[in-house]
Amino acid sequence: MMDKKELNMMEMDMVAGGSWLDDLIDFGQDAVKEIAPYIEEYQEYLPLPR
């Protein structure tokens, strides 16, 4: 179990603008949005099954 200090830190993080996991997911989504247009353009060079 978490002690009171850890729980308070989590609560402050949530109030301050979400959790680090949400930030990580947002970062991943932004990266995919940036990369997606290039995937079709360079698909012939990627070793992906078609």
Secondary structure per residue as TSV (DSSP state, phi and psi in degrees):
chain	resnum	aa	ss	phi	psi
A	1	M	-	360.0	157.5
A	2	M	-	-84.6	145.1
A	3	D	-	-82.3	174.5
A	4	K	H	-63.0	-35.9
A	5	K	H	-64.4	-44.7
A	6	E	H	-62.6	-41.6
A	7	L	H	-64.2	-41.9
A	8	N	H	-63.9	-39.3
A	9	M	H	-63.6	-41.0
A	10	M	H	-64.7	-41.8
A	11	E	H	-63.4	-41.6
A	12	M	H	-65.5	-37.8
A	13	D	H	-64.1	-42.1
A	14	M	H	-63.4	-42.7
A	15	V	H	-68.8	-33.7
A	16	A	T	-74.5	-7.3
A	17	G	T	138.9	29.1
A	18	G	S	102.3	178.6
A	19	S	-	-95.4	165.1
A	20	W	H	-65.4	-27.5
A	21	L	H	-67.6	-40.8
A	22	D	H	-61.7	-41.0
A	23	D	H	-62.5	-40.6
A	24	L	H	-65.9	-41.5
A	25	I	H	-64.7	-43.1
A	26	D	H	-60.5	-41.9
A	27	F	H	-61.1	-44.0
A	28	G	H	-63.6	-42.0
A	29	Q	H	-65.0	-41.5
A	30	D	H	-63.6	-39.8
A	31	A	H	-63.8	-42.1
A	32	V	H	-64.2	-40.3
A	33	K	H	-62.8	-35.8
A	34	E	H	-72.3	-36.5
A	35	I	H	-87.2	-29.7
A	36	A	H	-50.8	-44.5
A	37	P	H	-61.8	-28.2
A	38	Y	H	-81.7	-20.7
A	39	I	H	-63.9	-46.4
A	40	E	H	-65.2	-39.7
A	41	E	H	-63.1	-38.6
A	42	Y	T	-109.2	21.2
A	43	Q	G	-61.0	-33.6
A	44	E	G	-65.4	-21.0
A	45	Y	G	-92.8	-12.6
A	46	L	S	-87.3	137.2
A	47	P	-	-82.2	57.3
A	48	L	-	-106.9	145.6
A	49	P	-	-67.2	144.4
A	50	R	-	-114.2	360.0
